[in-house]
Amino acid sequence: MERLKVAAEVREGGKKGITRRLRKDGRIPAVLYGRGEKPVNLSLHAKEFTHMMKGSAGTNALIDLTVTGEKAGQLVVMVKDFQTDILRHAISHVDLLKIDMTQKISVKIPVHIVGKAVGVVNGGLIELVNRDIEVRCLPGNIPEKIDVDITPLDIGNSFHTKDLKLPDGVEAVTGADQTIVSIVTPREEVAAPAAEAAPAEGAAAAAPAAGEAGKAEAKPEAKAEGKAEKK
C-alpha cells in the first residue's frame, strides 16, 4: 500500500467564519480523531491534498501526517471521511483517523475482475453484485485491490467470498457465501405486440361508411313516400 505525506496546521475550531476564511485562503478544514483522544482541529493545503487523493488508493491510503503549531508531531493517519462542495467541485472538509500500526483494522477493498469467463464466450453476461468486500488486517497489509479470476465460470455460476485467494494476514469480514460476481443468461427483449388496433380502426372507419350508405339509400324512399301523399 502506498504511503503518502501530508502537512497540516493546528487551527481554531467551532466558528463558521474561520472555516470560510480557511477555504478562501486555499486550505481545507480537517479534524483528527483518535480512539479515546480529544479531536484536534487541523487545516490542510487544498491543492496539495486534492492532488494527493486523486493519485492515491483513496481512503485506504496510509498518510504520514506532519502537524505544525500546537500539538506538533508526526503520526500515521487515514482518511475517515470527506465532504465535497458540489458547486465548486472541491473537497470542503476532511475527517482523519489516527492509526496504530500494531492494531488490525477493517477496511473495504475494491474488487478487480480478471480473465474471460467461459460463460461469456458462450453468450452469457457478467453481473457484478458487489464492487468491494470488507477485510480485516494490519494497516501495513492493506491491499489496493482484490483480484477475482472469473475464467472458469460458466453461465449460471457465481464467485463468492469464500472463493477468494486473500493475501497473507488478510481475512474477509464479508460473509463467506456473499456473491461477488455471476455469469447470467442475457435477458431476451420482448418484442412489442403486433398492431392489433389496425383492424379495429379499419372496422370503425367502415362503420360510418356503411351508415352513410344507409342514409343514401333511405333518401329515395322518403321522396317516394312524399309524392304519394301529394296525390
Residue pairs with C-beta under 8 A, 6 or more apart in sequence:
1 57
1 60
1 61
1 62
1 140
1 141
1 142
1 143
1 144
2 56
2 57
2 61
2 62
2 144
3 61
3 62
3 63
3 64
4 52
4 56
4 61
4 62
4 63
4 64
5 63
5 64
5 66
6 44
6 48
6 49
6 52
6 63
6 64
6 65
6 66
7 44
7 45
7 48
7 65
7 66
7 68
8 30
8 32
8 42
8 43
8 44
8 65
8 66
8 67
8 68
9 27
9 42
9 43
9 67
9 68
9 69
10 40
10 41
10 42
10 67
10 68
10 69
10 70
10 71
10 72
11 18
11 22
11 29
11 41
11 42
11 43
12 18
12 41
13 29
13 31
13 41
14 41
19 29
19 93
22 28
22 29
22 43
23 29
23 46
23 92
26 45
26 46
26 47
27 43
27 44
27 45
27 46
28 43
28 44
28 45
28 46
28 49
28 91
28 92
28 93
28 94
29 41
29 42
29 43
29 92
29 93
29 94
30 41
30 42
30 43
30 44
30 93
30 94
30 95
30 96
31 39
31 40
31 41
31 42
31 93
31 94
31 95
31 96
32 39
32 40
32 41
32 42
32 65
32 67
32 77
32 96
32 97
32 98
33 39
33 80
33 95
33 96
33 97
33 98
34 97
34 98
35 98
37 98
40 67
40 71
42 67
42 96
44 94
46 90
46 91
49 91
49 94
50 90
50 91
53 79
53 82
53 91
57 144
58 79
59 78
59 79
59 80
59 81
59 82
60 78
60 107
60 108
60 109
60 142
60 144
61 78
61 79
62 76
62 77
62 78
62 99
62 139
62 140
62 142
63 76
63 77
63 78
63 79
63 96
64 74
64 75
64 76
65 74
65 75
65 76
65 77
65 96
66 73
66 74
67 73
67 74
67 75
75 98
75 99
76 98
76 99
76 101
76 139
77 96
77 97
77 98
77 99
78 96
78 97
78 99
78 139
79 94
79 95
79 96
79 97
80 95
80 96
80 97
81 94
81 95
82 91
82 93
82 94
82 95
83 91
83 92
83 93
83 94
84 90
84 91
84 92
85 91
85 92
99 105
99 139
100 139
101 138
101 139
101 140
102 138
103 138
103 139
104 136
104 137
104 138
105 136
105 137
105 138
105 139
106 134
106 135
106 136
106 173
107 134
107 135
107 137
107 142
108 132
108 133
108 134
108 135
109 132
109 133
109 134
109 135
109 142
109 143
109 144
109 145
109 146
110 131
110 132
110 145
110 146
111 128
111 130
111 131
111 132
111 133
111 145
111 146
111 148
111 180
111 181
112 145
112 146
112 147
112 148
113 126
113 128
113 148
113 150
113 181
114 147
114 148
114 149
114 150
115 149
115 150
115 151
116 150
116 151
117 124
117 126
117 150
117 151
117 152
117 153
117 154
117 183
118 151
118 152
118 153
118 154
119 153
119 154
119 155
119 156
119 157
119 183
120 126
120 183
122 154
122 155
123 155
123 185
123 186
124 154
124 155
124 183
124 184
124 185
124 186
125 183
125 184
125 185
125 186
126 150
126 181
126 182
126 183
127 181
127 182
127 183
127 184
128 180
128 181
129 158
129 179
129 180
129 181
129 182
130 174
130 178
130 179
130 180
130 181
133 146
133 161
133 164
133 172
133 173
133 174
133 178
133 180
134 172
134 173
134 174
135 143
135 146
135 166
135 170
135 171
135 172
135 173
135 174
136 170
136 171
136 172
136 173
137 169
137 170
137 171
138 169
141 167
141 168
141 169
141 170
143 166
143 167
143 170
146 164
146 166
147 165
148 159
148 164
148 180
148 181
150 159
150 181
150 183
153 159
153 181
153 182
153 183
154 183
155 183
155 184
155 185
156 183
156 184
156 185
157 182
157 183
158 179
158 180
158 181
158 182
158 183
159 179
159 180
159 181
159 182
160 176
160 177
160 178
160 179
160 180
161 172
161 174
161 175
161 176
161 177
161 178
161 180
162 176
162 177
163 180
164 172
164 180
166 172
